[in-house]
Structure formats: C-alpha cells, structure tokens
Amino acid sequence: MAAHPLDTETAWQLVLQAVNRSNVTLAVPETSEAAVRLNGRGAWHLLHPATDKANDLLSLFLPLCRPLEDGTVSRVVGQLGQSLDGRIATATGHSRFINGADGITHLHRIRAVSDAVVVGAGTATTDNPRLTVRRAQGPNPVRVVIDRHRRVPDSHHLFTDGEAPTLRLVAGTYRPNRPARIESGVTEVPCLGPCHDSETVCPTNILRVLADFGLRKVFVEGGGLTVSAFLRAGVLDRLHVMVAPMIIGSGRPAFSLPEIDLLEDALRPRSQLVNLGSDMLFDLDFS
Ligand SMILES: NC(=O)c1ccc[n+]([C@@H]2O[C@H](COP(=O)([O-])OP(=O)(O)OC[C@H]3O[C@@H](n4cnc5c(N)ncnc54)[C@H](OP(=O)(O)O)[C@@H]3O)[C@@H](O)[C@H]2O)c1
C-alpha cells in the first residue's frame, strides 16, 4: 500500500525533531516511518511522499533548525509582514492585522524554532505584543526588547505576563556576567550606550550580548526600523517578507535603508517564493 503523504502537521513535528540536529533520519511520530534525512551541511532529503504544503514547510524551516557552525556567533532571521505597497502599519501605527491567519501561524512557527525573538521599542509600545508561541506546537523563545529609553510601559505583556523570560536592553555600558543568567521574569541589560545618544546601536553588538546569554538563534520580528538596522549591518542570514494582498497607500515603511542611485546597488538575495495561503512569502537568503 502506498504511504500516506506527509501533511503539514506531521511536517511540523519533523521540524521540531530537527532543531539543533544533523546527520540523522527523522521519523513520522505515529508510525516510525523514515521521513527526512538530514545531512551535516544543512541539506535534507525527503524519504517519504509529502503534500506540496508539507514540502514547503520543510524547505522553509529545516534551514533554520540546523546547528550553528563552529565559530558562528548567531544565526539571524528577520521578518516583515507588509502590504503590496511596502507598508507595515498605517501612519498611526495600526498594523493588526496586515497578514492573514496563515501568515500569523508562520510567525509563531519561526518563534518556536528560535532562542530569542527581538522587537524594537516602537513595536513593543504600539502593539503590546506577547511574542509567545500560541498558533503552533513548540517552546516560547526568550523575548528581547531594544528599549534604550525605557519607553515601553512597564504594564505591557512582555513585562507582566510571565509567559516567557524577557530581556530588556536599555542604556548603559555592558558589563558581562559570565555565565550570564536569564531570570524567569524580566532581566534588564544595560548595553545600549548613553541614554542621550540617538545613534542606532550596531546590531553586531546586540547579537554578542544575546550570545552571552546563550541566545544564538535570533528572530528579529520587527518593526521596520529594527529589521532595517539588522539588514543594513549585514547580519541577517534570512529575511522572510510576507506580502498581503492589501494596499494601504501611506504609513510606516517596511524598509528604511540609505539612498542608492543605481539599481545595480540594490539588494538581490537568492529567494524562494512560497504561497502561504493568506499571504505570499519571500524567503530571502543572505547567508
Ligand atoms: N507588519 C509587521 O510585520 C510588523 C511587525 C512589527 C511591528 N509592526 C508595526 O511597526 C510599527 C513599529 O515599527 P517601527 O519601525 O516604527 O519601530 P520599531 O522597529 O519597532 O522600533 C524602533 C525603535 O526601537 C529601538 N531600536 C531598535 N533597534 C535599535 C538599535 N539598533 N539601536 C538602538 N535602538 C534601537 C529604538 O528605540 P528608541 O527610539 O526608543 O531609541 C527605535 O526607535 C508599529 O506600528 C507596529 O505595529 C509591524
């Protein structure tokens, strides 16, 4: 009898099995049938029939699961959910929801395979997000907010709900405690330089601080200014841009990068296009 094709739920179980593993064969949990072979260099082979959607899920997520190479500080994935005209929110900051249900589930899945989910103070203040994994099976990442001026209200979910640890990166000089410990509630980490400084802190320095806390698989979830700073610094390995069939016509831009005169200077990473259902996903590979 022909094997029943893997569906997305089973493919997601395989993805969770793949986190930090290589050179193994992943098996279907209920039947123990061999399903996916991971080799040591990030490649994988399907050993079992799968639906197109299950195949898409594996090709998007298995690269995010493999162990970090020796000497690599971090693996960084960014995301933005934007309208057809490249906006991530209205001018007033309203962004719930640009992406549809499938796009939001995708976001939760990236959280589930990451050590840390990072947002800027703008997103944390405006959206009051929880940044937990609720629409997929999998663990919550550590939540990180870049909040030099402590402008995110103390009453917001990240600081009060206790659903996952939160690191609040604030102004000050970084003095590493080794081994650095992540408390179950909120840990303030002075590391963003002088409070009066308006310069963007180099994302490489932020990644080093997170690595001290053992947070190496980093998901930069937004907003536009924060993701753009990581992109400009050249530290994103992947960028998932989810495009919703919607025109806002004004509002907050997805990307803010220095002006260029010639298209030859535009970024043209390798890309894979995946139809999520509610949104089209561009999986951009900068590694
Ligand atoms: N559609 C989506 O995918 C999506 C995702 C997330 C958010 N959003 C929307 O996007 C809007 C917020 O985005 P945004 O671009 O305005 O702001 P943002 O990126 O969320 O936050 C930017 C702020 O974070 C701090 N920050 C970030 N990186 C920093 C760095 N490297 N060094 C120092 N400080 C840093 C700074 O805070 P200070 O100014 O305090 O120094 C900066 O002004 C909201 O309306 C939200 O709803 C949409």
The ligand as an ORCA input file, in Angstrom:
! r2SCAN-3c Opt
* xyz 0 1
  N       3.703     44.140      9.852
  C       4.701     43.697     10.589
  O       5.341     42.685     10.298
  C       5.073     44.469     11.813
  C       5.985     43.886     12.731
  C       6.322     44.596     13.834
  C       5.794     45.872     14.025
  N       4.922     46.400     13.139
  C       4.441     47.773     13.286
  O       5.558     48.600     13.091
  C       5.442     49.771     13.890
  C       6.709     49.946     14.692
  O       7.819     49.831     13.826
  P       8.925     50.957     13.748
  O       9.772     50.668     12.568
  O       8.271     52.311     13.856
  O       9.722     50.766     15.123
  P      10.491     49.500     15.738
  O      11.462     48.963     14.765
  O       9.538     48.581     16.374
  O      11.253     50.205     16.954
  C      12.266     51.136     16.664
  C      12.860     51.633     17.955
  O      13.472     50.549     18.670
  C      14.718     50.970     19.219
  N      15.789     50.326     18.460
  C      15.648     49.370     17.522
  N      16.842     48.992     17.044
  C      17.765     49.723     17.705
  C      19.175     49.793     17.644
  N      19.881     49.006     16.828
  N      19.797     50.691     18.458
  C      19.095     51.471     19.297
  N      17.752     51.450     19.398
  C      17.097     50.582     18.610
  C      14.720     52.488     19.046
  O      14.010     52.976     20.147
  P      14.198     54.466     20.719
  O      13.636     55.378     19.686
  O      13.408     54.465     21.985
  O      15.662     54.675     20.950
  C      13.952     52.649     17.737
  O      13.423     53.942     17.535
  C       4.226     49.590     14.761
  O       3.176     50.356     14.210
  C       3.923     48.108     14.648
  O       2.521     47.894     14.747
  C       4.556     45.724     12.036
*
